[in-house]
Amino acid sequence: MTESWTSDRRPSLAGRLARLGFTHAARAERLLAEAERDGAGPGDALLDALGGTADPDLALDGLLRLLPAAGGELRAVLAAEPGTRERLTAVLGVSAALGDHLARHPDHWRVLRDGVAGPLGSPRADLLAAVGADPAAPEPVALGEDALVALRVAYRRRLLALAGRDLIGAADVAEVAAELADLAAAALEAGLAVARAEVPGHEACRLAVIGMGKCGGRELNYVSDVDVVFVAEARDGQDEDAALRTATRLASAMMRACSATTEEGALWEVDAALRPEGRSGPLVRTLASHRAYYERWAKTWEFQALLKARPVAGDADLGARYLDTITPIVWKAGEGEGFVEDVQDMRRRVEADLNQRTADSERQLKLGPGGLRDVEFAVQLLQLVHGRADETLRSPTTLDALADLSRGGYVARDDAAALASAYRFLRRVEHLVQLHRLRRTHLVPDDEAGLRRLGRALGLRTDPVGEFTALWRRHAREVRRIHEKLFYRPLLRAVARLPGEEARLTPEAARVRLEALGYADPAGALRHIEALTAGVSRRAAIQRTLLPVMLGWFADAPDPDAGLLGFRQVSDALGTTPWYLRLLRDEVTVAERMAWVLGSSRYATDLLLRAPEAVALLGSDTGLAPRPQEALRTEALAAVRRHREGGGDRPAEEAASVVRALRRRELFRVAVADLLGLVDVREVGEALTGISAVTVEAALQVAINKIEMESRGPLPTRVAVVAMGRFGGHELGYGSDADVMFVHDPLPGADERAAGRAAHAVAEELRRLLALPAPDPPLVIDPNLRPEGRQGPLVRTLASYAAYYARWSEPWEAQALLRADPMIGDPGLCERFRALIDPVRWPEDGIGEDAVRQIRRLKARMESERLPRGVERRLHTKLGPGGLADVEWVAQLLQLRYAHEVPALRTTRTLDALDAAVKARLLDAEDAEILAEAWCMATRVRGALMLVRGRASDLLPTEHHRERSSVARVLGYPGTGDLLEDYRRHARRARTVVDRVFYGAE
């Protein structure tokens, strides 16, 4: 004991311990005093060494247990050998588990001495000798009863030696991972020797153990499952089936030898789930069986797993033949038909993994965002794509493969260096986390002590917790950023004229990568990339920053080629606009949403190309919320007034053009909100109806202004437009016509013929203005639901409508009026028209049985006659069984029969009518739910068809693969089969209800 330890100096000792980094200085002081009384107290040099460890308190506990057991030799060596002192204290300050091991086996401290590289001999020879097997024998067999305990003791002895070198920085993280893999291989060999001792007749077969995953790639953790595959064959003269049964018993016994719990614990689990057919397949196969499976059945992810295959134990010749057989098959995988789809599925699976996180996701070193899996997956994917033609890319080790990819120009050097640095850091943290208790974990501690231990182990002493957390988060962000661009950035260098000596992808390599991403026309994609990034302008420089990430987002969309083409077109249109590229660069949400919209929807892309400045709407959910109809109306009518007062050569056309531009902008807003899932079916229908109503009202005002200007006097009549069909039902779709009827009412004293001519001129002008060629989807004004249809006058007076409905109206016309909403034009006339038609569509006492039979006959005839020839009836969303018409006619029949006594049924909206029927107990709630779900499903499908194709359709696509899959993706289905199955299920259930409720079937 030195002078500083005397009782009168204790205050200074406590302070010294605190300064050295002891968290519990008082406790440490008490333990040191007790050790001194027992004659086992450490000296000053050793105390300073403890203060330099990751956790001085933990190190002190371990040391005070070891010193009495190890005797005076250890104390003398620690005083004389600084290297031994550093290694031992470093281990004790990180690993409580290895401290426990040293307490049980105090003589093992010698593997940490200066000048000792570790236990003598190779790991294989050492562990085989531990189980009593002869390392020189062709097939070593274990001897002795305590082989499993001896195996674990010898394994941890070597683990202790490796940890000593690792924790003082004498071994690089890649070197440590490789040695851990070799040590695991030696343990498997020793486990196989134990298995041979248990399995009689083991000589009948040859068995090779193929390391997979991190063991195969020589990048193992301290504690990890060891992935393996078994291959076997019968020896000459032996029955193959019997030999395979023996090999299976050997393999099972070897797995137990490693994973069984003993007084020295277990080593780790041996996992054979990566074998052909996974856990459902046989544990052991012949080489021919392996080859047959991989040539015929294997998926791309299984070839990805084989990238790291390496013989690690058992029959070396058989293992080498396995590798010679399988390797060529792995590198032919990319030539298979489903390669592109499989690669995309693999990417989506990883992204889904990253998005479906537990509460611990942010602490995950392996699977969390910016974790080890991000690096490994990106590297393996690039190997699969480019390793077919470039044999230098076939290393099973992540860091080596990353270096090879960088040298070959497939990954930028800066990115490779940053990724390798982050990967080494994350692996080192993972090692430290696992060393603490020698448990399999990938979670960063969430307690202060654990974080402090990690920070100090990494050399961060000023603020271990804060510095470690900041460093870890920075590395994770960097990994995630590079992961997102790694697959895409080199594509730019294949075509862009960039300065410098950076190696570049060849055009062929770029084409291969684009194909793997799902681009159907790689050559066209390369031309777009070149056009966007060529040159030295600031615009080109920003595009070179944007495109790597956006190429990935396009690849995630249903049609990457269309997305990239649309992006080029929008960029060409807005390229000189200062805010455009700055917005994309600085607002990630805008760029990501833009990629999805352009790669998903021809309809939205066309709208954006006609008004590129609408890209600014993508920045927030608030900006994409449908605007209230009254706000749109105010804006549109104000524009009409400005053009009327401002004159101009063609004021009507100019005003209509402004109104249609407003409509174009609002259609884009709703379409994007729909594509992003921000609005539901009802909200889309209401929004589209509101946009059309404002457009028609503004066009009506423009038409009235023009007719008044031409006649040099006020209009001699009041005019209103009655919305019909889906327009009146507030259920318009993207491709719907605007069904209308025109009504007018001459002013008092006006000549009726002159009033009629004026009203007709207004209606025709309104239709003309909305039909003028313009860069927006047409709004077709369809007046064919008017009395007498195409044969009747385009415009009628209110009195004429009254006379017609009183004398000539048919039941189908009363049914059509159920969706009539007089909402545009003169307010008074609208209300008078509503009062006129209410008794017709909601007749007192309802409609009679004759009318019901007539409506049912009309519906049946429509089903047989109006469906286009040759189409699949069940897939027609409007007229097919369980489609829109089925549901709407059920609601309308209930309205015709009961609306006179149930006021809530007096609505033009289908879903509201169903809800009202349930509340009035006219319809079973379950039936109404089935009908509503089918109606919403069909409406969503029709909307998605228009969004994807840019053209209206009522038929679910079954032939065109990309179109079919695009519709499924837009609707949120993983595959087209899922969409078709769901649609048919909804339609089938709805048709059952229709047959019972509408047709009266039992």
N, C-alpha and C positions, 0 to 999 in steps of 0.2 A: 504494500500500500504506500503510495506516495504521500508527500506532505499535504497535498491539496485535499486528501480524503479524510483528514483527522476531524474529530467531532467539532472542534472550534472553527473549522473552515466550511461547515455544511451549507451555510447560506450561499457561499460562492460555488459549491458543487451543484446545487440545484439550478443556479443561474447558468452555470456552464452547460449542464444537460439540456436546458431549454434552448440555449444558443446553438447547441449541436443538432437540434431538430427533434429532441424527444418531446412527444406530445404530452405524456404523463410523467413529468420530471420528478414529482414527489414519489410516485410509485417506483420509478427507475432507481431513485436514490435509495429507497428502502431495500430493493432487491440487491443492489450493489453492496450495501452494508452487511446484509445477511451472507452474501457470497464471501465477503472479506473475513467474516467471523469463521466461516468454514474453510478458509484457506484457498478459495477458488476465485477470488476477485480478479478481474482483468486489469491490466496496467493502462497507463495513459495512452500509449500508442494504439492499443486495441480499442480503448474508449473513443478515441478520435476516429478510428476506422468505422466503428458503429455509427457515429454521427454522420458519416458520409453515405450511409445506406438509404434505400428507399423508405424504410420504416424502422428507425432506430429502436423503437420499443419492441417490435417483433423480433428484430435481430438479437437484442439483448436476451429476450426470453429463450431463443434457440441456443444462444451461446452458453448461457448459464446451465442449461440442461446437458449440453455436450461436454463442457470442460471436465466435470467430475468423472464422467464415464470414459473419456478418452485418455485421461492420465496426464502426467507431466510432459510427455513427448509433444503433445499438441501445443501446450503452453509455450514450450521452448521454441518450437517451429514458428508459431505465430509471432513471437518476439524477434526471431532472426530472419524471417522470410516475408518481406512486404507483399509480394505477389500472392502468396498463400493466404495471408491475412485479408487481402482485398477480395479474393475470390470467395473465401468462406463467408465473410460478413455480407458480401453482396447477395449471395444465395439466401442467407438467413434473413436478410432484410426484405426479400421479395416473396419467398415461398415458405409458408407455414408447413406445407405438406413435406417438402424436402427437409425442413427442420425436424419434423416428426421422424422421418426416415433416418436421419443422422442420430437421433436419440435412440432409435432401435438398433442401429448398426453403426456404432461410434467409430469403428475402424475405417469406415468409408471416407472419412475426411481426407485420407491420403491421396485420393484421386484429384484433389484440388491443389496439391503441392506444386511449388515452382519446379519447372523442368519435367513434369509428368504430363504427357499429352492426354492421358486418360488411362483406363484399364488396358492392360497389355493384350495384344492380339486384335483381330478384326471383330466387329460385332457378331458376325455369324459364328465364328469359332468360339467366342466367349460365351454366347448364350447356349450353343449346343453343348459345350462342356458343362455349363451350369445344370443342364437336365440329364447329365450323364451320358450323352451321346458322343460318338466319335466324329469330329468334324471332317475327317479324311474319308469316311465311309461313303460309298455311292448313295446310299439311302440311310442316313443316320437314324438310330432307334434309341429312345430315351431309356435310362435305367434309374431305378430308385423310386421310393414312395413319395418323396416330397418334391417331385420335379416341378410342379406348378408354383410352389412357394419359391423354390430356388430360381426359377425363371424370372419371377417378379423382382426378387432381390437383385439379381444380376442386371436386369433391365434398368432398374432405378439407379443402380450404381453408375451405369454409363450415362443415364439421364442427368445425374448430379454433376458428373464431369463436364458434360456439354453445357449445362446451365451456368457453371462457373466461368467458362470461357465466354458464353453469350452475354452475361450480365456485366462484364467489365469491358465489353466491346472488342474482345479478341477474336470473335467469330461474327461475320456478317450475317444478316438475317437470312439471306439465301443459303449460305453455308449451313446455318443451323437447321433450316427446313430440310435440306438435303440429307444431313446426318440423321435427323429424326426419321425420315423416310427409310434410310438404310437400316436404322435400328429397328424400325417396325418390320422390315423385310426379314431381318435376322430373327425377330421374335416369332414371325410366322413360320420360319424354317424350324425353329425349336419346337413350336406348337405342333408342327407336322411330325417331328420326331416323337413327341409324346403320343400323338395319334397312332403312329405305327406300332407303338408298344401296346396300344389298346385293341387294335384291329388285327385279328389273326388272318393270315393269308394276304397281307397287304402287298406281297411280292407279285400278285397276279396282275397288277395294273401299274401304269405310269400316271402320275398326277402332277400337273403343273399349276401353280398359283399365279394368276396374273393380277398385278396391282393396278388399280384404277384410281381415278380422282387424284387427290393430293399425294397419296402414297405412290401411285404410278408416275406422277409428274415430279417426284422428288421435291415436294414443297409442303411437307406435312407440318401440322401444329404439334404442340406438346401433348395435347389430349384431343383425340379426334377419332371418330369411327374410321376404320380402315376398310376401304372399298376393294373388293376382289371379285374375280371371275375364275371359275375352275374349268380346266380342260383335262381330259383323261383319255387313255387308250389302253387296250389289253396288250399284255406282253405276248410274244410269239407263242402260239399253241394254246392260249387261254380263250375261254368263251367271252365274247364281248359284253353280253348282258350281265354275266356274273362279275366281270371286271368293273363295270360301271357301278354295280351295287356296292362293291368293295370300295371304289373310289369315293362314292357318296358318303359311306361311313367314315372314311378317312377325313374328308372335307368337314363333315359335321363335328368330328372329334377335334380337329384342329381349331375350329371356331370356338368350341367350348374351352379348349386349353387356354385361349387368350382372354376370353370374356368371363370365365368362371370367377366367383368371389372366393378369396382365401383369406387367411389371417393377414396376408400382405396386400389385400385388396385385389382388384382386377387390373388388367392392362388397359383394354378398351374393347369395344364391340367390333366384331368382324362382320361387315355388311356385304352380302352377295346380291343385293337387289338390282344391281346394274346388269345382271346376266340377261341373256335373251328371254323374253317373256316375263322378266321381272320375277316377283315372288311367286307367280303362277307357274313358272317354268321349272324344269328339273334343275337341281343344284349343280349337277355335273353333266357335261356334254362331251362328246367326242369332237375332235377337230373338224371332221366332215360336217357334223351337225351344226357347229358354230358357223362354218362357212355358208352352209345352205340357208341358215336363218338370216345372216347379214346380207346375202345376195338377194333374198326374196322378200323378206318381211320388215326389216329394220326401218325405223323412222330416222329422220335427220338428227334428232336429239341423241339417238343412240350412237351415231357416228361421232357426234360431238364428244360423248363420253369416252369413245375409243381413242380420241386424240392423245390421251394420257396413259394408254395401256402399256404395261411393262412387266415382263416376267420377274417375279420377286422371290419365289420359293419353289421347292419341288424339283421336278425333272427339267433341267436346264435346256436339254435338246428339244423336248416337246414344247417348252415355252417359247423358244426361238422360232420353231416351226409355226406356232400359233401367230406370232407377230408377223412372220413372212407372209402368212396366208391372209391375215386380216388387213394389214396396212394398205395394200393396193385397193381393197374394197372401200376403205374409208375415203380415199381421195377420189374415188369415182362417184361418191354420193351426190356431188353437185350436178352431175349429168342427169339425174333422175327427173321424172316428170314433175313430182311434187316438191322439188327442192325449194323453189321460190316461196310456195305456200308454207312449207315447213319452217323456213327461216323467219317468215313473217309471224307465224304462230309462236315460234320461240321468243321473238322479240316481245310480242304481246304478253306472253306468259310471264316473262321477266317484269314487264311494266305492271302487269296485274299484281305480281308479287309485291312490287314496290308500293302499289297503291292500297293494298289490303293489309295494313299494318296493325299490329297490336299496340297496346299502350307502351310497350317497350321499344317500338320501332326506331325511335330517335337515338336509342342507345345501342343499336345493333351495328357491330363492326362488319358483319358478313353480309346481311341481307338488307340493311338500311340504305336509304338514299345516299349515294356516294360511298358505298361500302365495297368490300372485296369482291362481291359477286359482280358488281358493275364492271370492274376491271377485267375479271376473268371472262365474263360473257362476251364483252366487246372483242377481246383478243381472240377467243376461240372462234367467234363468228367470222372475223377477218381471215383466220387461218383456213376455215372451211371454204370460204369463197375463193381465196387466192392461192391456197396451198396446192390446189390441183395442178396448176401450171408452174408453180415456183416451189421447188423442193427445199429451198432454204428456210421455209416458213413452218417446218413441221416439228419443231421442238415441243415436247410435252410440258415444259416448264414455263410458267406465265412470264416471268421476267426475261428469260432468254428469248421467248417468242416475241415479246414486245420489242426487244432490241433488234431482232431480225426484221420485224415489220418496219421499224424505223429505217434500218439500213436499206431496205428495198424500196423505200419511198411510199409505203402504204400508210404510214402514220408520220406526221410532221415530227421533226427531231425535238422541238420544244415540247410538244404534247407528250411524246414518249418519255422524255426526261421528267416532266412534271408528274406523269402518271406513275412512273417507276418509283419516284421519290415518295409519292403518297401511298403507293402499295407497300413499300418497305416500312413506312411509318405504321400503317394500319396492321401489318403482320406483326410488327414488333409489339404494338399495344396488345394485340390478340395473344401473343406469347406470354406477356407479363400478366394478363388477366387470368390465363389458364394456369400459369405456374403457381399462383397464390395457393390454391387448394388442390391442384392437379385434377381439376374437373373440366368437363367439356362445356364450355360456355363461350359465347361471342358477344356478351353484353358488357358494355362499359359500366363500372359501378355507379350507383346513384348516391352513395354516401360520401361524406367529406373525407373520411379516412382512406377509403379506397381510391378516390381521385387524387388525394395527396400522395399516396404511395406510388401511383402511376406517374404523376408529374415528376417526383423526385427520382424515380428509376430512369426517367428519360433525361435527367440532368437539369431539370427546371427547378431552381431553388428559391428564387425571389418570391414568386407567388405560384406554387406548384399547381393548385387547383385552377386558378384563372388562366395561367399560361397554357396548361395542358388542354383545357376546354377550348380555348381560342385556336390553338394549333390543330386540334382534332377537327373542329368545325371547318377550318380553312381547307384542310386536306380533303374533307368530305365534299365540300362545295366544288373544289377543283376537280375531283374525280367525277362528280356528277356532270359538271360542265363538259369535261373532255369526253366522257362516255356518250353524251348526247351528240357530239359533233364528230367523234372519232371515225365513224363509218362514212361520213360525208365529205369532210374537209378535203381529203386528197383528190376528190373528183374535180375540184376547182383547178388544182395544179395540173390536171390532165389536159385542160383546155385553155386556162387563162395564161396570158403572157406575163408571168410574174418574174421579177428580177431575182437574182441570187442563185446560189448553187444547190438549193433544195432539190432533192430527188423527187421525181413526179411519177404518178401513175401513167402507164401507157394508155392510149385510147382503148385498147382491148381490155386492159385491167379495169378501167373505168366502166366500160360496157358491162363486164361481168358483175361488177358491184351493183350497178343500177338494176340489172336483171334480178339480182338477189334481193333487192329492196322491193321488187314488184313493179318496176317501170316496164310497160309493154313495149315502148319504143326508146331504147337507150340512146340510139343515135340522135333522135330528135331532142331528147332531154339534154344531151351534151351540147347540142347547138344552142339551146336556150341558155344553158349555164354560161357558155362562151359569150353570148350576146350580152348577158347581164353583167359579166365580170371583166370583160376586156377593157384595156386602157388604164390610164393612170389618174383618171378623174376621181374626185372625192366620192362621187356617186358610185363608181365601180368599186372603190375601196370599201364603202359601207356594204355593198352587195356581197363582197367577198367575206365579210364578217357575218352577214345574215344567212347566206345560203346554206352553209353546212348544217345548221340546226333546222332550217326550213325544209331542206330536202328530206330530213327524217320525219318532220310533221306531214309533209306531202305523202310520204310512204305509209304513214299511219292512216291516211284517208282512203276511201274506196277507189279513187282514180288518181294515182300520183301524177300521171302524164297530164291530165286535164288541169290539175292543180298548178303544176309548174308552168304550163302554157298560159294559164290565166294570170299567174303572178308576173310573168314576163309582159303580158299585154297591159296589165294595170300599171306596172312599173314604167313601161314605155309612155303611157298616157300621163303619168304624174311625175316622171323622172326629173323634170326641172322645177317641180314644186318643192320649196325648201322644207316644208313640214313633213312630207310623206315618209322619206327614209329615216328621218330623225324619229318619227313616231314609231316606226317598226323597230328600230334599234333600241329605243329607250323604253318602250312599252311591250313587254314580252306577251302580254295577253292579246294585244292587237295582232301581232305576227302569228301567234299560234291559232287564234280564231280564224284569221284570214286563210291560213293554210288549210284548215279543215273545211271551211266554206268553199274555197276554190276547188278542193279535191273531192267534194261531195256533191255539189249542186250546180248543174248547168244553168238552172233558172237564176239562182243568186249571182252566179258569175256573170251572166249576161247583163243583169241589172247593174252590177258593179262596174262593168266595162263601159256602160252607157253613162254612168255617173260616178267616176272613180273617187271623187271627193267623199263619197259615202263611207269609205274605209274608216273615217274618223269615228263613225258610230260604234266601232267594235271595241272601244276602250273600256266600257263598263256595262254592267247589267242594266243600270238605270238608263243609259243611252239607248239600249235595245228594247226597253219596255214600250209597247204600242201606245201611241199618243191618244189622248181622249178625242172623240169625234168632234166635240165642240171647238177644241183648239185647232184642229185641222180645218174645220169650216171657217173659222175666223181668218186663218192665214190665206186660205184659197179665195174667199170672197174679197179680202183686201187686195189681193193681186189682181182680181178681175176689175175692181174699181180703179186701181192705178192705171191699167191699160185703157180703160174707157175714157178716163180724164186726160191721159197723156197723148191720145191720138195715135199717130203712126200710120204706116201704109196699110197694114192689115191687122187692125187691133184685135179682131175676133180670133184669128189664128195665133197671134202672139200670146193673147191671154190664155187660150186653150193649151198652148205649149207650156206655159208656166205651170198651169194646173196639172198637166200630165207629168211634168218633172217632179212636182210635189208627190204625186201618186207613186212614181218610180222610186223615190227615196223611201217612202213609207212601206212600200212592198218589200224593199230590201231589208228594212228594219225588222219587219215581221218574219220574213224568210229566215234571217240569221237567228233571231230569237227562237224560232221553231227548230232549226238545225241544232242549236245548242241546248235544247230542252228547257228553255226558260219560260215557255208558254204551253198551255194544254190545248186540246182540240177546241173547246168552247171559246177560249180566248183568241185563237187563230181565226175562227169563223167570225166572231164579233169584230175583230180588228179589220179583217179584209172587207167585211160588209161596210164598216164605217168609212174606210178609204174609198170604196166605190160610191157610197152615198154622197160623200163630199165632192168627189169628181163629177158625178152626174149633176149635182145641184149647182156647182160652179159653171159647168158647161151649159146648163139651162139658163143661167143668168147671162152668160156671154151670148147665147143664141137670142134671148129676148132683147139684149142691148143692140144686137146687129139688126134684128127685124125692125125695132123701133127707129133706129137710125135710117134704115132704108125707106121706111114709110113716113119718116119725118113726123112721127107722133107716137103717143103712148099706145101700148098694146091694148086692143079693145076687149080683152078677155083675161080671166085668171087661168093660170096653167098649173097643173100638179102632175107629178110622176109617181105612180104606184109601183112599189117594189113587189115582185112576185117570185115564186119558187124559192130557191136557196137565198136569193137576194132578200126577199121579204122575210124569210125565216132566220135571217142573220147567221147563215151557215155557209157563206160563200167559201169556195176553195180557190187555190191559186189560178186554176184554169177555167173557172166558172164564167159563163156569160151572165150579163145583167138582164134578167127577165123583167120587163116593165109593161105597164099600160099607161097611156097618156089620157088625161081628162082635162077638159076646160069648161069654164062657166062664163059666158059673155057678161060684160059689165052692163048695168042697167042702161037702157037706151041705145045700146050698141046694135049694129046690124049683125044678125046671127051668121049670115053667110060670110061677111067680112071677118067676123070673129073666128069662124071655123078655118078660113084660109090663113089667118094670122097664126092660129094655134098649130095648124099643120106645118106651116113654114118654120115655126120654132122647133117642133119635134124633128123635122128633117135636118135642120141646121145643127141641132144637138147631136144627132147621129153622125152627121158629116164631120163635125169637129173632133169627135172621139174616134173616128175611123181614119183620120188623116195619117199618112205615113210618119212615123216618129220612132225614136229609139227607146221604146218601152213596150211591154206586153200589151196587146190590144185589149180594150174593154168593149166587147161586142154588146151592143144594145139590141136585145131580142124582144120584139113586141108581139110575138106570136101567140101568147096566152090571152090576148084580147078577145072579146066576143066575135064570133065568126072567124077567128084565126086570121090567116093571110088574106081571106076574102073580105074581111070587114075593114072599115075605115081605120086609119092609123090613130086618129084622135077622135074622141066622142065627147059630147057634152055630158054633164052630170045627168041631165034629164034623159038623154038617150040611153045611158047605162041603166037608169032606173026602169025605163020602159022595157029594155031587153031582158033584164033579170026577172021582171014581173011576168013576162010572157013566154020567153023562149029558153030560159036557162035549164041546162041539163045537170044531173047529179055530179058529173065530173067537173063542171064549171064551179059548182058550189064547193067541191073539194079543192079546186085550184085556189079559190078565194080564201081558204083556210090560212094560206101563207101570204096573203096580200097585206102590205103595210104601206099606206099612203104617207110617206115621210119626206117627200121632196117637193118644193114649190110653195104655192100659196097656202099658208097654214089653215085658213078658214075652209078652203076648198078640200084640203086633206081631211079635216074633221067631218065635213058633210059627206064625203065619199065613204069614210069609215062607217058613219051612221047608216048609209045606204046599204052597204054590203053585209053588215053584221047580221040582220035577220035572214039573209040568204045563206050564209055559211054556218050560222048557228040557229037553225030553224026552230021555232017553238014546237015543243014536244019531240024534237029530233026527227031524223029521217025514218021513213017506213021500211018495212021488210022488202018491198019491191026495189027500193033504191039500194038497200044493202046488197040484194042479189045482183043488181046491175053493176055495182062497184066491184063485187067479187069477180063477176064475169070479165069485166074490163081488166082487172088485175091479172087474171089467168091468161087472157088473150095477149096482154102486154108481155108476159113472161115467155110465151111461145113465139111471138112475132117480132118483138123489138130487139132481141138478142142478136148480135151479128152472127152470120153463118160461120161455122167452123171453129168458134171459140169454145174454150172449156167453161161451161156454165158456172161451175162451182168457184171459179176464180174471177168472175165478173163482180167487181165490188159494188156496182150500182144495181144491176138487174138480176144478178145471180141469187140463188137461194141463200137466205140469211144476210143479204146485202142491204144497201141503204134503202132501196125502194120497199123491201119487205117491212123494215122497221117503221118507216115513215107512214106507210099505208095503215099499219096497225094503229098508230097514234091518231091518224086523221079519221079513221072509222070511229074511234072512240069519241073524237071531238064532234063529228057530225051527229052522233047518236045522243050525246049527253052534255054538250057544252051549254045548252040552253038552261040546264039546271045546276051546272057546276062552273061558276065563273072562272075558276083557276084554269080550266081547260081552254079558255079563250086566249090563246097565245099562238104566235106563228112559229115558235121554236119547238123542235121535235122533242128534245130531252126534257124541256119544261112540261110539255104535254104529258109525257110518260110519268113524270113525278106527280103531276096533278091527278092523274088517273089512279095512282097508288094511294094517294091521300084520300081520294073519294071512294076507295075500295072497289074500283072498277077493274083493277088489274092487280094481280098478285105481285108482291114486292120482288120476289125472286125472278119472276118472268120479266119484270121491268128491268131488273139489273142485267139479265142476260141480253135483252134487246139493246139496252144502252151501251153495254160493252161491245156488242157486235157493231153497232152504229159507229162508235168511236174508233173501233179497229179499222173498219172500212174507210172512214174519213181520213184517218192517219195514213193509211196505205195510199189512197188517192193523192193526198198531199205530198207524200214522199215520192211518188212516181213523177209528179210534176216538178218537184224540186230537183230530182236527180236527172231527169231526161230533158227538162226545159219544154216539154210538150205534154199536154193532158192525155191521160189514159185511164180507163176504168178497169183494165185487165192486169192482174198480177203477172209479171213477166216469168216465163218458164224456159225460154230458149236462150236468150242472150246472157251469158254467164256473168260478165262484169256488171251489166245493168241490174241483174237479179241480186247479185251480192251487194251492190251499192245500195239498193233499196233496203235490203236487210240490215246493213250496217247503219244507215241513217236512222232506221227505226229502233236501233239498239239490240238487234239479234246477232248472236255469234255466227250464225250461218243461215243460208237460204232455206235449208230444210226446216230449221226452227221457225222461221217466219211462216212458211207454207202450212206447217202443222198447226201453229197457233191460229192462223186465219181460218183454216178449215174447221178447227174445233169451235171457234166462236160462231162461225156461220152455221154449222150443223146444229148447235144448241139453239140459235136464234130461229132457225127455220122450224124447229119442232114447236116453239112457242107460236110462231106465225100460223102454222097449220091449225093449231088448237084455238087461238084467240081470234084470228082474222077469218079463217075459213070454217071454223066451227067443227073441226075434225075431233073425233074422240081420241 
